[in-house]
Amino acid sequence: MNTPRHIVIVGGGTAGWMAANLMSHRWAKLNCTITLVESKKIGTVGVGEGTTPFFQGFFDRLGIQESEWMKAANATYKCGISFPDWVTASDKTSYFHPFYSYIDSPQVPLFFSNANFRREGMDVNAHPDDFFVTSKLAMQCRSPIAKKEVSQRLDYGYHFDAGLLGEFLKLKGIERGVRHIDDKVSDVRLDINGDIDSVDTANNGELNADLFIDCSGFKGLLIQQALGEKMISYQSQLFNNSAVAIPTAIDNNDELSSETISKALSNGWVWHIPLASRYGNGYVYSRDYLSPEEAELELRQHLGEKAEGVKALHLNWTPGRISEHWKNNCVAIGLSQGFLEPLEAPMLNIIQRSIENFVELYEKSGFTRECQQEFNNDINALIDGTRDYLQAHYKLNGRNDSQYWKDCRANTYLSKELSSILDGWISNCNFDQVLRENIHNQVYFKTSWYCILAGMDHFQAANKPAIRAGKRNHQRAEEACLKKAEGFIKHKEQLMQVYNS
């Protein structure tokens, strides 16, 4: 087995230290040295973050208790994401994207059935807020942690301070034997085969390694600059390329929520993330429609007096990805792979999945490059599937207050898969079959797609004669659904007594 003798990780932050911790934990017995080099002078991008439930598994693998890392990162629990004002002509102008748990299983078929009845033109309740336990918890500012022991644990995510989490992982990594160098990489040397032979540092000289991990951020120092990997732009599909962030203080009278709020504004949307120490707020927009000055002013007006005197942080990016995340003897993790946008907090999941997939496939191949193409295909499918789900939010919006929202809705630059999903929903075909044919290796599965399409009220008026012809069968099914719904309402009310505020 050709195990690596030395691994060099260029760049720290959440991505670099997640990679360092998992590799040092997984390969502790391989006699492999792991060095992480980062420069305090350069810093990292971190303004607050949210996760999906997959993040629970990362710390479980490392054997780190939730109570330990959450306290260090000022983290709070996350039941899901609410989307106020993305539609304006519906009875409900907001919907909640929940984290589906096994405990939801008895009532979720009712949601699917009602959504399909609505697709056919029947007037039944198909709004996702009424069918999931975590949506009810978020509405009442309750956490997903039960006050007493229960047989079924809810799935949940987290909100956390990205800078503090990076510092926590840094301490853990050093404890696990990762060699840490505070220095700037000044040059990258390639060997005759095109592999990276070494990196030069300003104060610590040359660092040779068998394997290099590029966590250098947007500049992609290794994967892009040294190895020539090009970024594929997704600007035509995801318009947003900027954000302005302003943190605000928590009032002692505030009831801390357990949801991320992604509220639509005039030319984009604003995140509101509750941390244990403060609120993270930011306006995500496109510079093609709004200037940074206009965006900051609108955000300050939205936040009110709490934002007075607080410095704003402006961020810019080009949405897109590279094709070869594992190229030669280099693996790109984090912003060096690409970036989409903050909506639905997908990027940490891409970082986690990239690290975990690489470790699994590298071991599987006996620490060779045999699985390199498999890895790149999997990560590209993950990112592209995430892109499609994000774009669906904009394509389905119901706002007419600016050209931005109209252009998002009129955008025809859709992937084949996204077009098939949206067309399948408004047709009379079997939508579950459409999903099976168009989502592969993705984080957003059936429940998420039903929630966004029904939550954004994406229903067309169906053919009335066809409705009348099938009304008897539907009526019987609907009566059965209503009986189930009555039982579910009682079930939800009982559950609410078990969870903490």
C-alpha positions as CSV (number, residue, x, y, z in Angstrom):
1,M,0.0,0.0,0.0
2,N,1.5,3.3,-1.1
3,T,0.5,5.5,1.9
4,P,1.4,9.2,1.9
5,R,4.4,10.2,4.1
6,H,3.6,13.9,4.1
7,I,0.5,15.9,3.4
8,V,0.6,19.7,3.2
9,I,-2.6,21.7,3.5
10,V,-2.4,25.2,2.2
11,G,-4.9,27.5,4.0
12,G,-6.8,27.2,7.3
13,G,-10.2,28.4,8.2
14,T,-13.1,26.0,8.4
15,A,-12.2,24.0,5.2
16,G,-8.5,23.6,6.0
17,W,-9.0,22.6,9.6
18,M,-11.9,20.2,8.8
19,A,-9.6,18.5,6.4
20,A,-6.7,18.4,8.8
21,N,-8.8,17.0,11.6
22,L,-10.5,14.2,9.6
23,M,-7.2,13.1,7.9
24,S,-5.2,13.1,11.1
25,H,-8.0,11.2,12.9
26,R,-8.5,8.7,10.1
27,W,-4.8,8.1,9.2
28,A,-3.3,8.4,12.7
29,K,-1.7,5.0,12.4
30,L,-0.1,5.5,9.0
31,N,2.9,7.4,10.3
32,C,2.0,10.2,8.0
33,T,2.9,13.8,8.8
34,I,0.2,16.5,8.2
35,T,1.3,20.1,7.9
36,L,-1.1,23.0,7.6
37,V,0.4,26.3,6.5
38,E,-1.7,29.5,6.8
39,S,-1.0,33.2,7.2
40,K,-2.7,35.3,9.8
41,K,-2.0,38.3,7.6
42,I,-4.3,36.9,4.9
43,G,-7.1,35.8,7.1
44,T,-10.2,33.8,6.2
45,V,-13.7,34.6,4.9
46,G,-16.2,34.0,7.8
47,V,-19.3,36.0,8.7
48,G,-21.5,33.3,10.3
49,E,-22.7,30.1,8.9
50,G,-25.5,27.5,8.9
51,T,-25.4,23.8,8.3
52,T,-27.5,20.9,7.2
53,P,-28.0,17.8,9.5
54,F,-25.0,16.1,7.8
55,F,-22.7,18.2,10.0
56,Q,-23.7,16.1,13.0
57,G,-21.9,13.2,11.5
58,F,-18.6,15.1,11.1
59,F,-18.1,15.6,14.8
60,D,-19.4,12.1,15.5
61,R,-16.6,10.7,13.4
62,L,-14.0,12.7,15.3
63,G,-15.4,11.7,18.6
64,I,-16.1,15.4,19.6
65,Q,-19.1,16.1,21.8
66,E,-21.7,18.5,20.5
67,S,-21.7,20.4,23.8
68,E,-18.0,21.1,23.4
69,W,-17.8,22.5,19.9
70,M,-21.1,24.3,20.1
71,K,-20.0,26.3,23.1
72,A,-16.7,27.2,21.5
73,A,-18.4,28.4,18.3
74,N,-21.3,30.3,19.9
75,A,-23.5,27.8,18.0
76,T,-27.3,27.4,18.2
77,Y,-29.7,24.7,16.9
78,K,-31.3,25.0,13.5
79,C,-34.6,23.3,12.7
80,G,-34.7,24.6,9.1
81,I,-35.0,27.7,7.0
82,S,-37.9,30.1,6.5
83,F,-38.4,32.1,3.2
84,P,-40.6,35.2,3.8
85,D,-41.8,37.3,0.9
86,W,-40.4,35.2,-2.0
87,V,-44.0,35.0,-3.2
88,T,-46.5,37.9,-2.7
89,A,-49.7,36.8,-4.5
90,S,-50.4,33.7,-2.4
91,D,-52.4,33.3,0.8
92,K,-49.1,32.5,2.6
93,T,-46.2,34.6,1.6
94,S,-43.6,32.5,3.5
95,Y,-42.8,28.8,3.7
96,F,-40.4,26.7,5.9
97,H,-37.9,24.3,4.5
98,P,-37.8,21.7,7.3
99,F,-35.2,19.0,8.2
100,Y,-37.1,15.8,7.6
101,S,-36.9,13.2,10.4
102,Y,-38.2,9.7,10.8
103,I,-40.7,11.0,13.3
104,D,-42.4,12.8,10.4
105,S,-43.0,9.6,8.5
106,P,-46.7,9.1,9.4
107,Q,-47.8,12.5,8.1
108,V,-45.4,13.2,5.2
109,P,-47.4,10.9,2.8
110,L,-50.3,13.2,3.5
111,F,-48.3,16.2,2.4
112,F,-47.2,14.4,-0.8
113,S,-50.7,13.3,-1.6
114,N,-52.2,16.8,-1.0
115,A,-49.5,18.4,-3.1
116,N,-50.3,16.0,-6.0
117,F,-54.0,16.8,-5.5
118,R,-53.2,20.5,-5.8
119,R,-51.2,19.8,-8.9
120,E,-54.4,18.4,-10.4
121,G,-56.4,21.5,-9.4
122,M,-58.0,20.3,-6.1
123,D,-58.4,22.8,-3.3
124,V,-56.6,21.0,-0.5
125,N,-54.0,22.2,2.0
126,A,-50.5,21.5,0.5
127,H,-48.4,24.0,2.4
128,P,-45.4,22.3,3.9
129,D,-45.5,24.3,7.2
130,D,-48.4,22.2,8.4
131,F,-46.8,18.8,8.0
132,F,-43.4,18.7,9.7
133,V,-42.4,18.7,13.3
134,T,-39.4,21.0,12.9
135,S,-41.5,23.7,11.3
136,K,-43.8,23.7,14.3
137,L,-40.8,23.9,16.6
138,A,-39.3,26.8,14.7
139,M,-42.5,28.7,14.9
140,Q,-42.5,28.4,18.7
141,C,-38.7,29.2,19.0
142,R,-38.1,25.7,20.4
143,S,-35.0,23.7,20.0
144,P,-35.0,20.2,18.4
145,I,-33.6,18.7,21.6
146,A,-36.1,16.9,23.8
147,K,-36.4,17.7,27.5
148,K,-36.6,14.0,28.3
149,E,-35.3,10.9,26.5
150,V,-37.3,10.0,23.4
151,S,-37.0,7.0,21.1
152,Q,-36.6,9.0,17.9
153,R,-34.1,11.8,17.6
154,L,-34.9,14.7,15.3
155,D,-32.5,15.7,12.5
156,Y,-31.3,19.2,12.9
157,G,-28.6,21.6,11.8
158,Y,-26.6,24.4,13.5
159,H,-25.9,28.1,13.3
160,F,-22.3,29.0,14.3
161,D,-19.6,31.6,14.1
162,A,-17.3,30.4,11.2
163,G,-14.2,32.2,12.6
164,L,-14.7,30.6,16.1
165,L,-15.3,27.2,14.6
166,G,-12.1,27.5,12.6
167,E,-10.2,28.3,15.8
168,F,-11.7,25.4,17.7
169,L,-10.8,23.0,14.9
170,K,-7.3,24.4,14.8
171,L,-6.8,23.6,18.5
172,K,-8.2,20.1,18.0
173,G,-6.0,19.6,15.0
174,I,-2.8,20.6,16.8
175,E,-3.8,18.4,19.7
176,R,-4.1,15.5,17.2
177,G,-0.6,16.1,15.9
178,V,-1.1,18.4,12.9
179,R,1.9,20.6,12.4
180,H,0.9,24.2,12.1
181,I,2.9,26.9,10.3
182,D,2.0,30.5,10.3
183,D,3.5,31.7,7.1
184,K,2.7,32.8,3.5
185,V,3.2,30.5,0.5
186,S,5.4,32.5,-1.9
187,D,5.8,30.0,-4.7
188,V,4.6,26.5,-5.9
189,R,7.1,24.2,-7.7
190,L,6.0,21.5,-10.1
191,D,7.9,18.3,-11.0
192,I,8.6,17.0,-14.5
193,N,5.2,15.1,-14.4
194,G,3.2,18.2,-13.6
195,D,2.6,17.2,-10.0
196,I,3.2,19.7,-7.2
197,D,6.7,18.9,-5.8
198,S,6.8,21.6,-3.1
199,V,5.6,24.9,-1.9
200,D,8.0,27.7,-0.8
201,T,7.1,29.7,2.3
202,A,8.4,33.2,3.2
203,N,9.9,32.2,6.5
204,N,10.0,28.4,6.7
205,G,11.5,27.5,3.4
206,E,10.5,24.7,1.1
207,L,7.8,22.2,2.1
208,N,7.8,18.9,0.1
209,A,4.8,16.5,0.2
210,D,3.2,13.5,-1.5
211,L,-0.2,15.1,-1.4
212,F,-1.3,18.7,-1.3
213,I,-4.7,20.0,-0.1
214,D,-5.7,23.4,-1.5
215,C,-7.8,25.4,1.0
216,S,-6.4,28.7,-0.1
217,G,-9.8,30.3,-0.8
218,F,-11.0,32.1,-3.9
219,K,-7.5,32.5,-5.4
220,G,-7.0,28.7,-5.7
221,L,-3.3,29.0,-5.2
222,L,-2.5,25.4,-6.0
223,I,-5.4,24.0,-8.0
224,Q,-6.0,27.1,-10.2
225,Q,-2.8,29.1,-10.3
226,A,-0.2,26.3,-10.2
227,L,-2.1,23.5,-11.9
228,G,-4.1,25.6,-14.3
229,E,-7.6,24.4,-13.4
230,K,-10.2,26.8,-14.8
231,M,-13.4,28.0,-13.1
232,I,-16.6,27.4,-14.9
233,S,-19.0,30.3,-14.4
234,Y,-22.6,29.8,-13.3
235,Q,-23.4,33.5,-13.4
236,S,-26.0,32.9,-16.1
237,Q,-27.9,30.6,-13.7
238,L,-27.2,32.2,-10.4
239,F,-27.3,36.0,-10.7
240,N,-26.1,36.8,-7.2
241,N,-22.4,37.7,-6.9
242,S,-22.1,39.9,-3.8
243,A,-23.1,40.3,-0.2
244,V,-22.9,42.9,2.5
245,A,-22.9,41.6,6.1
246,I,-23.7,43.5,9.3
247,P,-23.8,41.8,12.7
248,T,-26.3,43.0,15.4
249,A,-26.5,42.5,19.1
250,I,-28.9,40.2,20.8
251,D,-31.4,41.9,23.1
252,N,-31.9,40.4,26.5
253,N,-35.6,40.3,25.8
254,D,-35.1,38.4,22.5
255,E,-36.4,34.9,22.3
256,L,-33.7,33.1,20.4
257,S,-35.1,31.3,17.3
258,S,-34.2,28.0,15.9
259,E,-34.4,28.8,12.2
260,T,-32.4,30.7,9.6
261,I,-34.5,33.4,8.0
262,S,-33.9,34.1,4.3
263,K,-36.2,37.1,3.6
264,A,-36.6,38.5,0.1
265,L,-35.8,42.2,-0.4
266,S,-35.9,44.4,-3.4
267,N,-33.0,42.9,-5.4
268,G,-32.0,39.8,-3.5
269,W,-32.5,38.3,0.0
270,V,-31.2,38.9,3.5
271,W,-30.1,36.2,5.9
272,H,-30.8,36.4,9.6
273,I,-28.9,33.9,11.7
274,P,-29.2,33.6,15.5
275,L,-25.9,32.8,17.3
276,A,-25.5,32.5,21.0
277,S,-23.6,35.9,21.1
278,R,-25.1,37.9,18.3
279,Y,-27.2,37.9,15.1
280,G,-25.5,37.4,11.7
281,N,-27.2,39.4,9.0
282,G,-26.3,39.9,5.3
283,Y,-27.9,41.0,2.1
284,V,-27.1,38.8,-0.9
285,Y,-27.5,40.5,-4.3
286,S,-26.2,41.0,-7.8
287,R,-24.0,43.9,-8.7
288,D,-25.7,44.0,-12.1
289,Y,-28.8,45.3,-10.4
290,L,-27.7,47.0,-7.2
291,S,-24.5,48.9,-6.2
292,P,-22.7,48.0,-2.9
293,E,-23.7,51.3,-1.5
294,E,-27.4,50.8,-2.3
295,A,-27.3,47.3,-0.9
296,E,-25.7,48.5,2.4
297,L,-28.3,51.3,2.7
298,E,-31.2,48.9,2.2
299,L,-29.7,46.4,4.7
300,R,-29.3,49.1,7.3
301,Q,-32.8,50.3,6.7
302,H,-34.0,46.7,7.1
303,L,-32.1,46.2,10.4
304,G,-33.0,49.5,11.9
305,E,-31.2,51.2,14.8
306,K,-29.4,48.0,15.8
307,A,-27.1,48.4,12.8
308,E,-26.2,52.0,13.6
309,G,-22.5,52.5,13.9
310,V,-21.7,48.8,13.0
311,K,-19.1,48.4,10.3
312,A,-20.3,46.5,7.2
313,L,-18.3,43.8,5.4
314,H,-18.6,43.6,1.6
315,L,-18.0,40.3,-0.2
316,N,-17.8,39.5,-3.9
317,W,-17.5,36.3,-5.9
318,T,-18.3,34.7,-9.3
319,P,-20.6,31.7,-8.9
320,G,-19.2,28.6,-10.4
321,R,-16.9,25.6,-9.9
322,I,-13.8,23.8,-11.3
323,S,-14.1,20.4,-13.0
324,E,-11.1,18.6,-11.5
325,H,-11.3,19.0,-7.8
326,W,-8.6,16.2,-7.5
327,K,-6.0,17.0,-10.1
328,N,-2.5,15.3,-10.1
329,N,-1.5,15.2,-6.5
330,C,-3.7,18.1,-5.3
331,V,-7.2,18.1,-3.9
332,A,-9.2,21.4,-3.7
333,I,-11.4,21.9,-0.7
334,G,-13.6,24.9,0.0
335,L,-13.6,28.1,-1.9
336,S,-10.8,26.9,-4.2
337,Q,-13.3,24.4,-5.6
338,G,-15.8,27.2,-6.4
339,F,-18.7,28.9,-4.7
340,L,-22.4,29.2,-5.5
341,E,-24.0,31.5,-2.9
342,P,-25.2,31.4,0.7
343,L,-28.8,30.5,0.1
344,E,-29.7,27.2,1.9
345,A,-26.2,27.2,3.5
346,P,-24.9,24.6,1.1
347,M,-21.2,25.3,1.0
348,L,-20.2,23.7,4.3
349,N,-22.0,20.5,3.2
350,I,-20.0,20.5,-0.1
351,I,-16.7,21.0,1.9
352,Q,-17.7,18.1,4.3
353,R,-18.8,15.8,1.5
354,S,-15.6,16.5,-0.5
355,I,-13.3,15.7,2.4
356,E,-15.1,12.6,3.4
357,N,-15.5,11.3,-0.2
358,F,-11.8,11.9,-0.9
359,V,-10.7,10.1,2.3
360,E,-12.9,7.1,1.5
361,L,-11.9,6.8,-2.2
362,Y,-8.2,7.5,-1.5
363,E,-8.2,4.6,1.0
364,K,-10.3,2.4,-1.3
365,S,-7.8,2.7,-4.1
366,G,-4.8,1.9,-1.8
367,F,-3.8,5.5,-1.7
368,T,-3.5,5.7,-5.5
369,R,-5.2,7.9,-8.1
370,E,-7.4,5.1,-9.4
371,C,-10.6,6.7,-8.1
372,Q,-9.7,10.3,-9.1
373,Q,-12.3,10.5,-11.9
374,E,-15.0,8.9,-9.7
375,F,-14.3,11.5,-7.1
376,N,-14.5,14.4,-9.5
377,N,-17.7,13.1,-11.1
378,D,-19.4,12.7,-7.7
379,I,-18.4,16.2,-6.5
380,N,-19.4,17.9,-9.7
381,A,-22.8,16.2,-9.5
382,L,-23.2,17.3,-5.9
383,I,-22.4,20.9,-6.8
384,D,-24.5,21.0,-9.9
385,G,-27.5,19.4,-8.1
386,T,-27.1,22.1,-5.4
387,R,-26.9,24.8,-8.1
388,D,-30.2,23.5,-9.6
389,Y,-32.0,23.6,-6.2
390,L,-30.8,27.1,-5.5
391,Q,-31.8,28.4,-8.9
392,A,-35.3,26.9,-8.4
393,H,-35.9,29.5,-5.6
394,Y,-35.3,32.3,-8.0
395,K,-37.1,30.8,-11.0
396,L,-40.2,30.2,-8.8
397,N,-40.3,33.6,-7.1
398,G,-43.6,35.5,-7.3
399,R,-42.3,39.1,-6.9
400,N,-42.8,41.9,-9.4
401,D,-41.3,44.9,-7.5
402,S,-38.0,45.0,-9.4
403,Q,-36.4,44.0,-12.7
404,Y,-34.1,41.6,-10.7
405,W,-37.0,39.4,-9.6
406,K,-38.6,39.5,-13.0
407,D,-35.4,38.5,-14.7
408,C,-34.8,35.7,-12.3
409,R,-38.2,34.3,-13.1
410,A,-37.8,34.7,-16.8
411,N,-34.3,33.1,-16.9
412,T,-34.1,30.4,-19.5
413,Y,-30.6,29.2,-18.6
414,L,-31.6,26.1,-16.8
415,S,-30.0,22.7,-16.7
416,K,-31.8,19.8,-18.4
417,E,-32.5,18.3,-15.0
418,L,-34.0,21.4,-13.5
419,S,-36.1,22.0,-16.6
420,S,-37.4,18.4,-16.4
421,I,-38.3,18.8,-12.7
422,L,-40.2,22.1,-13.2
423,D,-42.0,20.9,-16.3
424,G,-42.8,17.6,-14.6
425,W,-44.4,19.4,-11.6
426,I,-46.9,21.4,-13.7
427,S,-47.8,18.5,-16.0
428,N,-50.0,15.5,-15.2
429,C,-47.1,13.0,-15.2
430,N,-45.8,11.0,-12.2
431,F,-43.7,13.6,-10.4
432,D,-42.0,11.0,-8.2
433,Q,-40.7,9.3,-11.3
434,V,-39.5,12.6,-12.7
435,L,-37.4,13.1,-9.5
436,R,-36.0,9.6,-9.7
437,E,-34.8,10.3,-13.2
438,N,-33.3,13.7,-12.5
439,I,-31.7,13.8,-9.0
440,H,-28.5,11.8,-8.5
441,N,-25.9,12.1,-5.7
442,Q,-27.6,15.2,-4.4
443,V,-28.4,16.6,-1.0
444,Y,-31.9,17.7,-2.0
445,F,-34.2,14.8,-2.4
446,K,-38.0,14.3,-2.7
447,T,-39.1,16.1,0.4
448,S,-37.0,19.2,-0.4
449,W,-38.4,19.5,-3.9
450,Y,-42.0,19.0,-2.8
451,C,-41.5,21.7,-0.1
452,I,-40.1,24.3,-2.4
453,L,-42.6,23.7,-5.2
454,A,-45.6,23.6,-2.9
455,G,-44.2,26.3,-0.5
456,M,-43.7,28.7,-3.4
457,D,-47.3,27.9,-4.5
458,H,-46.2,26.7,-7.9
459,F,-49.5,25.3,-9.0
460,Q,-51.3,25.8,-12.3
461,A,-55.1,25.8,-12.7
462,A,-55.9,22.3,-13.9
463,N,-58.4,21.3,-16.6
464,K,-61.8,21.5,-15.0
465,P,-63.6,18.7,-17.0
466,A,-60.7,16.4,-16.0
467,I,-61.1,17.4,-12.4
468,R,-64.9,16.7,-12.4
469,A,-64.3,13.3,-14.1
470,G,-61.9,12.2,-11.4
471,K,-63.5,14.0,-8.5
472,R,-65.2,10.9,-6.8
473,N,-61.9,9.1,-6.5
474,H,-60.2,12.1,-5.2
475,Q,-62.9,12.8,-2.7
476,R,-62.5,9.4,-1.2
477,A,-58.8,9.8,-1.0
478,E,-59.2,13.3,0.5
479,E,-61.5,12.1,3.2
480,A,-58.9,9.5,4.2
481,C,-56.3,12.2,4.2
482,L,-58.4,14.5,6.5
483,K,-58.7,11.7,9.0
484,K,-54.9,11.3,9.0
485,A,-54.5,15.0,9.4
486,E,-56.7,15.1,12.5
487,G,-54.5,12.5,14.1
488,F,-51.3,14.3,13.0
489,I,-52.5,17.6,14.6
490,K,-53.0,15.8,17.9
491,H,-49.6,14.1,17.4
492,K,-47.8,17.5,16.8
493,E,-49.4,19.1,19.9
494,Q,-48.2,16.2,22.1
495,L,-44.7,16.5,20.6
496,M,-44.5,20.2,21.4
497,Q,-44.7,19.4,25.1
498,V,-41.5,17.3,24.8
499,Y,-39.1,19.9,23.3
500,N,-37.3,22.8,24.9
501,S,-38.0,26.4,24.3
